[in-house]
Amino acid sequence: MSERCDWCGDDPIYVAYHDEEWGVPEHDPRALWEKLILDGFQAGLSWITILRKRENFRIAFQGFQPEIVAKWGEGDVVRLLSDTGIVRSRAKIEATIGNARAYLAIEESEGFARYLWSYVDGCPLQNRFTSMSDVPASTPLSEQISKDLKKAGFRFCGPTITYAFMQAVGMVNDHLVTCPAHDRVAKLGRSP
């Protein structure tokens, strides 16, 4: 009998995220940047908190358009600190502005999606875990990507955040083998 990964429980928002987004290979650079930023905002919080606020984040950060966010300054930080619809952390908001600038530099030099996907040779890593206790919080690869992102100017992208990001954007398929999404996501990751 196939059973969905148990981390999403039965919350409809979480279930939809698990079934429709988590682990699906994402190659749009702006969408990748948005997800990395949201994973950074999650630090110290539960992912469901971020999912419930995701639309508010999209409004507050003008659709996560790095070209706009990169130009922001102190006035924008103050504005966002008063926005009750998002996580109001000065450090995370300031990091997002800096991360927009780092994103733009990578996007211009080699393409942000190409940069990230090069770590897995453009093809998702396919794990075959049977229990959530087998799924790591970080890996040597997430440690390397985290280190490289920090060197490029990113913040709030430690190895655990980076691994969660890799799982979410399908760089790694960590759906349990007993989950109906495992094989579906694995097929999406195959080269044409």
C-alpha positions in Angstrom: 0.0 0.0 0.0 1.3 3.4 -1.0 1.4 6.1 1.7 2.3 9.7 1.3 5.4 10.9 3.2 4.2 11.5 6.7 5.9 14.8 7.3 3.0 16.7 5.7 0.3 15.2 8.0 -3.2 16.0 6.9 -3.2 19.8 6.7 -4.6 20.6 3.2 -2.0 23.3 2.5 0.8 20.9 3.4 -0.7 18.0 1.5 -1.1 20.1 -1.6 2.5 21.3 -1.3 3.7 17.8 -0.9 1.7 16.4 -3.7 2.1 19.2 -6.3 5.4 21.0 -5.6 7.9 19.3 -3.2 10.5 17.4 -5.2 9.3 18.5 -8.6 12.4 19.7 -10.6 12.3 23.5 -10.8 14.5 25.2 -13.4 13.1 28.7 -13.4 15.8 30.9 -11.9 13.4 33.4 -10.3 11.3 30.5 -8.7 14.5 28.9 -7.5 15.6 32.2 -5.8 12.1 32.6 -4.2 12.3 29.1 -2.7 15.8 29.7 -1.4 14.7 32.9 0.2 11.6 31.3 1.8 13.7 28.4 3.1 15.9 31.1 4.7 12.9 32.7 6.3 11.9 29.3 7.7 15.1 29.1 9.8 13.8 28.4 13.4 10.2 28.0 12.3 8.1 25.3 10.8 7.6 25.1 7.0 3.8 25.2 7.4 4.2 28.7 8.9 6.0 29.9 5.7 3.5 28.1 3.4 0.6 29.9 5.2 2.4 33.2 4.7 3.7 32.6 1.2 1.3 34.8 -0.7 1.9 37.6 1.8 5.6 37.2 1.2 5.1 37.4 -2.6 3.1 40.6 -2.2 5.6 42.1 0.3 8.6 41.2 -1.9 6.9 42.3 -5.2 6.7 38.8 -6.7 10.2 38.0 -5.6 11.7 39.9 -8.4 15.4 40.1 -7.5 15.9 43.1 -9.8 13.5 45.1 -7.7 14.5 43.8 -4.2 18.2 44.4 -4.9 17.6 48.1 -5.1 15.9 48.3 -1.7 17.3 50.1 1.3 16.6 50.9 5.0 13.1 52.4 4.2 12.1 49.1 2.7 13.4 47.2 5.6 11.4 49.3 8.0 8.3 48.9 5.8 8.7 45.1 5.8 9.3 45.0 9.6 5.8 46.4 10.1 4.1 43.9 7.7 2.3 41.4 9.9 1.7 39.1 7.0 5.4 38.0 6.8 8.1 36.8 9.2 9.4 40.1 10.6 13.1 39.5 11.1 15.5 42.4 10.3 18.3 39.9 9.7 16.3 37.8 7.3 14.9 40.9 5.4 18.3 42.4 5.1 19.7 39.1 4.0 17.0 38.9 1.3 18.1 42.3 -0.2 21.7 41.1 -0.2 20.7 37.8 -1.6 19.0 39.5 -4.5 22.2 41.3 -5.3 24.1 38.0 -5.1 21.5 36.3 -7.3 21.8 39.0 -10.0 25.6 38.5 -10.1 25.3 34.8 -10.6 22.4 35.1 -13.0 24.5 37.5 -15.1 27.7 35.5 -15.1 26.3 32.0 -15.7 22.6 31.8 -14.9 21.3 31.0 -11.5 19.5 27.8 -12.5 22.5 26.5 -14.4 24.7 27.3 -11.4 22.6 25.4 -9.0 21.8 22.4 -11.2 25.5 22.0 -12.1 26.0 20.5 -8.6 23.9 17.5 -9.7 25.0 17.5 -13.4 21.5 18.8 -14.3 19.8 15.6 -13.1 18.1 15.1 -9.7 19.7 12.7 -7.3 17.3 9.8 -6.7 17.2 8.5 -3.1 15.3 5.4 -2.1 14.5 6.0 1.6 11.9 3.8 3.3 11.6 5.8 6.5 11.7 9.5 7.3 14.4 8.7 9.9 16.7 7.7 7.0 16.4 11.2 5.4 19.4 13.4 6.3 19.1 17.0 7.5 22.1 17.8 5.4 24.7 16.1 3.2 28.3 16.8 2.1 26.8 18.2 -1.2 24.5 20.6 0.7 27.5 21.7 2.8 29.4 22.4 -0.4 26.6 24.3 -2.0 26.0 26.3 1.2 29.7 27.2 1.4 29.7 28.3 -2.3 26.5 30.3 -1.9 28.0 32.1 1.1 31.1 32.8 -0.8 28.9 34.4 -3.5 27.3 36.7 -0.9 24.3 34.7 0.2 23.1 34.5 3.8 20.6 32.3 5.6 21.7 29.3 3.4 23.4 26.9 5.8 23.7 23.2 5.0 20.4 22.3 6.5 18.5 25.1 4.8 20.3 24.3 1.5 19.4 20.6 1.8 15.7 21.5 2.4 15.9 23.7 -0.6 17.4 20.9 -2.7 14.6 18.6 -1.7 11.9 21.2 -2.4 13.2 22.1 -5.9 13.8 18.5 -7.0 17.6 18.6 -7.0 17.2 15.5 -4.8 14.1 13.2 -4.7 13.6 12.4 -1.0 10.0 11.2 -1.3 9.9 7.9 0.5 9.7 4.9 -1.9 6.3 4.0 -0.3 5.0 7.5 -1.4 3.0 7.7 -4.6 4.9 10.9 -5.5 8.3 9.1 -5.5 8.0 7.5 -8.9 6.2 10.4 -10.4 8.9 12.8 -9.3 11.6 10.4 -10.4 10.1 10.3 -14.0 10.1 14.1 -14.1 13.9 14.1 -13.3 14.8 11.9 -16.2 16.6 13.3 -19.2 14.3 13.4 -22.3 
